[in-house]
Each structure stands twice: as structure tokens, then as C-alpha cells.
Amino acid sequence: MRDPVGKLLLFGATGDLAQRMLLPSLYGLHADNLLPEGLTITGTARSEHDDASYREFAKQALDQFLPEDRKGEKAIASFLDRLGYQALDATDLNHYNLLAKKVGDVSGGLAIFLSTAPSLFEPVIRGLDSAGLAGDTVRIGLEKPLGYDLASSREINDTVATAFPENRTFRIDHYLGKETVQNILALRFGNSFFEPVWNAQGIDNIQITIAETVGLEDRAGYYDTAGALRDMVANHMLQLLALIAMEPPARFDGTAIRDEKAKVFRSLRKIRPEEAPNATVTGQYGQGAVNGAIVKGYIEELGKPSTTETFVAIKAHVDNWRWQGVPFYLRTGKRMATRRSEIAIQFKAVPHSMFASRGGLLQPNTLIIRLQPEEYIQLLVMAKEPGLDRDGIRLREVPLNLSLDAEFAGTRRRIAYERLLLDLIEGDPTLFVRRDEVEAQWEWIDAIREGWTANDVKPKSYGSGTWGPSAAIALTERDGVTWQDD
């Protein structure tokens, strides 16, 4: 049930996320008449702005980051009319009274989007509460990182819970706002032919890859304290794993879907310290070439020695009836060969090949769900090559393609944050992450890091523009599996 608020408060309103994603997303919703009529948007950050200068700041961000076909002078002008601004020192309690005065009456509902450093969560929550901006009509959206381990995550969640109960707390993982990620649910639970083989009897292995070609860019300070495991696996990749592995929810709502995801996280087999060197691979990119350009190694970019991993590969297991014995291979890294986010589901081979005696070679079927840069679903099936077959039967793997870009060519592809911001404004928790999910994820991640510490694991060097350290290849090939790198 939708329960739209009348006001939105954006923390970090002058930051990179706001410029690239939040302001363009809110404008897109405004231009399509999806925002509640009369909704006001108040931005806040340390930067000194008044309403007029912030509107000019927002206009420049829209000019830079909106696609040309979305720019409309009249729509931009009416969107900017929604915007106001209040400068804030998040550590000064007195500033929150000024913020509350700027926001005004919240009896008609207020949604807060909080994108700040983890160290500021406590003063911000305390400040909001003291100024009357945390009452029953207020909900809060929390942008990651939400801690660096289970202990710090609990500390943040406990702090938030002092002012915002779970039903008014919306933890954001922007991957869950991607159209193709939601299509995983439609693919699995909207088609009768997948579910009978979506289990250990029908599936041999599952691979999840999130590969980036970029290096540190402007995230050096955060990334060197986090690394690939915390930055990507602890949220995006485990959420994808849960959507692939979850049992069918009874309904498409926040409770049913998140209940089933939480069961998956609780079923993840913890990697014991003695298993960590064989079940995981860590790497750090060195010099190399990406997209034809020579790039520096991680240490050179960072400007100091570091043992932070920029690549991680993991062999994971979900210990339940459906998935017993099926390996889930997770892989993510920076400065890799191509930019790609995808899930590859390899089905088991047919139990007997009638074509073998005539020279026909079969490959197991593979379902590929590509999330970016293209968005498509591809099923690789075996077909016979044309011919008279005098010298034997020739079989070849051919793709059955569903290109979402092509099939829905007339439909505008939305930024993930458009959906998530609208759901926050309307109070739909389905695509947000619940506390028990977050904490179960961190328990699993912490066990891996403990194993690395116990075995003094250091990341192996890999050349920029490659698919990571050679040990990542061995991780799958020991099981007779090859990474889906095509």
C-alpha cells in the first residue's frame, strides 16, 4: 500500500552521488509526473548555499548528467522550484533546529535520504531526533556503507533504531533497483519451465561476476579501508545470490521477499579459516592496459603501500535442500578485461547422449543474465548444424536471446535510483534490505576475513586489463568448471 510523503530531505546534497544520480533521478520522476504533487525537496550538506545558489548548482548537475533527450527547459524550471537548501554541520546539534525550521511541518510525511560517512550516523540520528525530524511520520533511507563488519553494522543499526524502527528504515542497495535484477524474479517465478530444474538436480554451478574496468577514481580514501570483499561482495553480489537461490515467495511484497532472502543468507556455509586459502582468491591490480590505454597499478594510484584486495573470487555453498552440492562462484574486481555484471547458470549435462556415436558433441545448457553494460537474458542451447551428416553429426551451441533493450525499445530505461527514491517516497520496502539480511551477510563476510588473517593471505598481483590472478582460474578448474568469459 502506497503512503506517499509530502517532503524529502537529502543529506549529502552537494556530493557526487547527488549530482550524478539523485538529482537526475528525482528530475526524471518529476518530468514524468510521478512525484506527489506539492512534494518539496530540501538539500543539506556542509557547503554554504541558499535556495537560489543550490538551484543553480542542481541545474548545472542536470545539464551535465541528464541525457540530451530528457532535458526540457520548462520541466527543469518547475523541478528546481521544488528545491530548497539548508547548510548543516552534522556534528553540531544546534544546526538541526535550523534544518527543522527549513523543512517545516512534517505531519504530512517526510522521507530522509541519508548519504554520509559512517562516522556521522550517530550525530545525524541524534540531531534529527532532537529537532523533531524522527517522528512517526518520518522514514529514513540509508545509503551504504553501513559498517565494515558485523560489529560496526550492529552499532549503526542500533543507533538508527533509537529513532527509527525497522518499518521506517529503508537500507539501500542500488543493484536492487536495476530492471534486470528485478527480472530475475519474473524469469524464475513467472515461467513454469524453469522452476522444476532450478535446483541441485538440474543445475551444475552458478557464476556471478561483477567486473569493472575503472580503478580508484575518487574513492581512494574509502576503498583502501574496504576492499573488494566489503565493497561489492558484502552487498551487491550476495543480494544477487539470494535472488537466484531463494525459495518462491508467496507474494510480491517486502515481507515475503525479504523473508526468503534472509533464509538464503542464514544457509550460506561459513568458510572456515583452514578452508579460506582454497575457497577464496584475492588480487590487486598492477600496471597494464585497459581499453587500449596504459594504466597505473593500484599502489601507484594510491601513492602508498597497501595489502587491500581489488579482486576477490569465492567458492560459496548454500546448505539447504534445494542447493546442496551446487557451487556458487563469485568474482569481482577492478581494472579487469571488460566491464560486465552477469549471472551464468550452468545446467547439468543430459544423462545420455544419443549423438556421441555419430560424433556429435554436447555442451551443457547455460542461462546468462546480463545486468550491464547491456541488459539481456540469453539461453545457450544445442542445435544441429545444417548438412547431410555423411561424416557425422555436427552439433553447435546457439543462443536464444531476449534483449531487454530491443524488446522494450519504446520504454525509457530508468536509473536504479529513480525506482528506489520513488519507493522511499511512497513507503514500499520491497527493494530495500532488512536488518537481519545485513547482519547475516556480515557474519559470512567476517568469517572469510578471519580466514585471511589466520593464514596471512596477501593479494596476488594481476595485470590491469586481465580477468584477475591465475589462481582464480584454478578455483573453478579444480571442479572442472570454466569461468564464463566470452
Summary of the structure (lengths in Angstrom):
residues: 486
radius of gyration: 24.2
end to end distance: 43.2
largest distance: 87.1
contacts: 1533
relative contact order: 0.14
helix: 40%
strand: 22%
